């Protein structure tokens, strides 16, 4: 009953003293639960209810807050607040940092007597007139203590935070005014830096099994305890990350720091060690007693298993593996108690034991690196497979919808405007969305899709719900372009004439690619262009880019582009209806003739580049037998990797396609063919062989793959068909090799590529230089082995058993059968040529005059015979 005497504030103070020993302790334990040193109105009333306050909490609030909207410790107990502030300022000035109160105490707390001894200099005032009053140390101790009879590290930390709550550090950024709020771009860049740090740490974890292991094995290999920004740049480059090193450095350890430490990179490790010390003190009273009670065979050298058992004994909540790896500086599977607290370890185990343990620790070998890290996604997939969860639970309905939209319209924005939101409203109800999905051809569960999007039945679905990736790409494009996008658009419109500003300039693929390259866009340029081209016309209008640039919200801008596209389509449709009105017969026929002519011209313009390419390939094949031979002999005799347009035109002159002094019209035509051939290859700056003959690379790759499958490696295949190691094989042997590995489709093409001059000889180094060198070395080794064996047989007089028998004057045995088989093969080839000639020309005489001897010379050379057979596709029989 005595607690209820006096006003509401007095009742509250009496209750806090009665329950917690002091008003300050009650403030910390019961009122300021958030630890921010002030209490708002909602937190105040909640604290009063939890405290069981019997007075009028509203009156107490009004009396203490003084209408400033918050209550502080100075309002509740001004004397204690002033005493604590005076003590803190005096201690910092005359004694030193506040943590020095606890540093030499292995129990992480200090009693009243020790507290008074350490702060004895503060009990006296000094200066003329007593500029500093004497500090009541007993009162300070009574206010600070939460645990009876002791001041802990937590109490010191609270006091330091309380007294420094209004002090700004030199490196802190002053609070921005209302007009200096960070822009959306700044926020996005800050989020990007945090993502870069997250990706950097994830890469270290995947590569080395953890951040601490990565620090020991990669970042701090010399054991200096710190690394510079130059070292960090090398590490980022080695990990294959595209993050900015300076941004990583600022985000991890701050721009003012000269060296990065393990504490900066892995602050949770330092925090876990501090918690381990605190748990030791809570369970045993001090670190010394905890080390004495620890069970370890080679104490103070402790193994991982012994450390884990001790962590279970003290009920450590932090990750015990993290604590152990943080303390195990050499990665040997053991730690020294001295690395936790050297003074406590020396007291508990002795100086000699600590020195011996240090020597044993140095002699231990580092543990081998851990097995390959399995990320959480892989583990989750394995667990799902073990639990045999139904496939329906693992599906992503949104991704399935995006796949359907991407396959049919090439862009979710095009699909949104075409079928989902054809009226351009910007949002759809549940029923409208389901109808649009059905029209788009989506066959999955629409109810599950709606549930996966996280929307209620009464809510609307927007473009950002279906394709957030698209909105992010557009936002990224806008953020990096900044103000220069407007200047670029203005320059494009000025370059295309006065009407471009009104109707918009046409930005084609090359111009849009150059724009993205200039502003540094690193995403998919092709996909981005399709997002800005909802009509699918193959180009972007500058008015669309300007509208996107001027609109603040990216989603609103993209839906606005779709809406404007629909409005333009409606206007075009109305104009089309006006034009579809029945005209007089004569005028209608005239218009139809004009449209027919225009359509033919458009079709010719559209198909002209491809037709020119087909005609050029046909001319080269007819003149040289194949494109590969034409490439080697005429277009690219110097064997360059790419051909410029000038070199390409000179090659056409050598091939006889162009005259030595061609007309300008012919030059322009083949220049357009050149541009058309390289237009589909973003990486190419000139013409390559695969632009003319795309199947050659496929045939060569198939040959190498099948040779490896058949013989084990390419050099073994070469050794089989070139046992003497000459580095060359005949065309016949090459054909046999292709047939042996079941590659028959591209033999003709490969022969012409590797033997363009019809020398009937193929160099193996043209196919695979390394394999050819290996095959040659293997042949040399076998030749040396045969010579060595022959010399040994001569020395042992065994050569008569392996020498060739003398000739008896007639063909017998294996050699005779070999000659017969060769003759049979030649006769079959000749028979095949005759049958083909009879089928094509009717009789052999007409075939001779038409194909082999058109000049009626009576005889031909082998080269002319081979050339005629190649023209008819019979080069193998020739």
Steps between C-alpha positions, in 0.01 A plus 500: 500500500792737562584484129172674416572810713570820303443585131504258206863575412611444860310171508677392182844589636433314826388193308811499281728533805311228684504251211837572333711668768531836322306717260775466236489121517120511475525735202733258319318179593134600488448831318760553223467151352622611157823646643466831313509718817153644447146358511209597281137505610411151374810341656436689825150363554609148404786520751264621773263210438786246507640661816167475679489874572199575720491876450371711215745435216349783291559759773854373553565530126373855485700605803828346370477566125427873530313475164819415309371154397758289685638418845870461578703387799569867580123555537453198724814540717691822418747455787609155382525617138723794601712280727560242227589770245746668736660165583538402135654832394738506795608137450569551130708812566698384805517118486449382146251306285206360694560133400823522706282442807448138395803418281716342770211302653460155351146483646400792273362685803633710787383511863433808712838501674698460179279760331572757771875427484519550126303824516665634819632812324144610427403524869681832540415832344775712344560843357439846630149520630459122438462497125423131527299381791579175679318202350280287728644161392261300722208675335642433153551132587143472634358658182707289259466153650242264361659184638511538879843605627675540162530724195530301176617574147136540396458773764809684372381470141158638596657798682728579203209482258283713729758775539600502132149484354513862380863499378563463124812328377737675261417262222125495551282669243290791632127441483367615171245774486162450345632620169816284511340160525692230316374450149362177370819448302710536817282248680527257209878540487522441876290187465723391211810540720343289771418235241861510379626439855252215538611347170867543598450318829290231332778441244753462783271255678443292187871495410651438846213374717475817713610862533756425772659218297513736200674762716766251618562334161452787251459848642767488776739225389800667667323535835534881520152539646398758238482547124517804273261617229744383230489147644120515507496602133712196410269272700187637330662448159602143592146417610364619165270765654409822320455697823666838553789458747467846654128446565577165668770662712274787612212266581713253702743717696440866405680737266726641776651161590847410371474123552223243513504253790317178571286690750380729217429213264344268758370707797276214606811299590621762751148524641482122543833496689375772736183300564714193573692696765179629652352150522818377671467776759127435548554126555827497699543853637817584305702391197775360726263261675340409166842408354581297812173305472537436126577135419781479244774239468772748389368813669555789429503344148135409429367292211176570315315210664604613851402857420158393369430303820592803710269723289214260569583513871481882514194502265657726239232636266737623230647277233774303678667415167524872420667568838746213453597600145540863607744395777682233296735738319702228320213267414650196681185381679622623843487830686697654785317628806740794486335617178179551704659668807873469551499615862224261605667211312833572667336508844305179441769288328834659583766674294689180407187316386398798290847520341508124427152516350610788279790290366272199443251725321772627264613143424148387400434463128208698350194291426424423135237724341140394538312314232321695233237727648142403423281808499166519669311474175664169413442366850137607487459327162652181642272513802197551278605201291540288815160603632346426158299817495250517213611706198194723537646651819831585333367676195530873447184601325621855442811378319285266288280794403807710415634215288174487301497878453870505405464221246202661323569874528878511584435749782258504799423865425388414147285217637353730766384742234393234248280267709505578873426874495388583146309808620808651671347537849824412680341249741269200473245338727522132581239404238661714227840355582370142474341574162825656373702196614265268311526713186881496530498120503595446864379154608617493862293551811389864500386483863845376606656776288287764675597351838869502407475870409380562858186692402156500657185440297405867517844628397621580149801356324752732338794457266751511789325198663545283191840618376694683775824413318395712202424800721839459671681490164324816387570670834867406473513642145344823621724531808829465309391716208419800721465834325710403200211294356304818427798655319552183294130492398514867399809436287330204325192706416713787372696264274183362333349829393242752621206256497678258737425713804128491426464140382800358686830376364537134405769334713615180331688212654850635432411844637332356810797270561737796470282697744510220761875458456556874543312518833660175627193273505614143579171311466347332193472774238284285273244436776499867603430611144202263482365653824503846341346366175151377603388496137777259394600727213874433538593854603441740790336840463685786671167627637468176698850546644427865586173408672681230701779745591262772620266271698613455863365147561629226271187283522276792417725586207492147354121465537471849349700383197258211458202735533640742244563207266133398530384854436721515192361166382142622545580812301661295227197268499262793460709630213502151353120482521478833323724367230296179470187681386387377162649721229399523134600196294763675293657666801483174697674305223768766475558490875516121499761506224705750700475291817595186308805671354596642838463159665720337240762770545491461879526122473792538263671747735442268794629187329766666285792465748431131555459440126827679432669283763359184342612611154851582625535162674374325185755683283785414736392135523460470123839657432708333775299192588414619853492813713786372716732468198394844375574646843850348509601567141338830416331682787755438776830368358691664788297293753387803703245455777260767364464686172426868473269623229795614284675161529167328426455699177859426395432130561196516274724648232743211538209258482379656177168609651596865461684651208846651558336839459144441618211736465393696809165323492668160538720629782194633687314173449776285646560754776136448602556124489802543728301708751215249491732205567653653816181672625385202709834457682549761773856387580631508143655812349571336165395210282577146615467168325206387710300801374513342154501132600367443852521121476880484464569574868232251600654229281852568635381495860305179438813340347711588807234381742450168325877444468533547874210259560641241257876518571519668840668819375577685178871413501418128520271537199777681308750232600269229364486653152851650504711228665826640357446841664532698175238752614296449181246248373352445158147598411411133484633443852307804622180364346569164665548673836170688462318182403659313791363750753159514324536855359376485143283808453779760489786309333480694173494833685794406729710370208467826314579700814816309594615436139393807301778459239405133424844376607341174625676556827368637829718642775391374841606825668222677306250280685657511848858623541550373855367156413719487188809578707407234755444242224836583345674458836326166555609380154859601575491305824366190324761535226774519761353196671499302172859601424608402850326165465657445156848572638433257784389232250815558296712465809323176594502381135120471469450712187462198270170424671352840404654575159303508174511162314661506154286557192403173326378669179121476547229682700400292802393543858384813678657749256317349208169517682570862593561597137180321396294687757647832382417412141145405595455835677625692195273303269200572721581875497527494119170313479333762722625784277372327186156441654467864601608622157252268328221617724578868438599503129350181356826351363873528571587673171264789567627518861865514377431787263283698745682456829860388437608621157278791385787639286535168312873465570484120512661459843504673837734519800429358842437850638230565239350156567494569877348846449221357283426232761490762774246705301278192483552415870723195436831622645533189720474261201749712301 
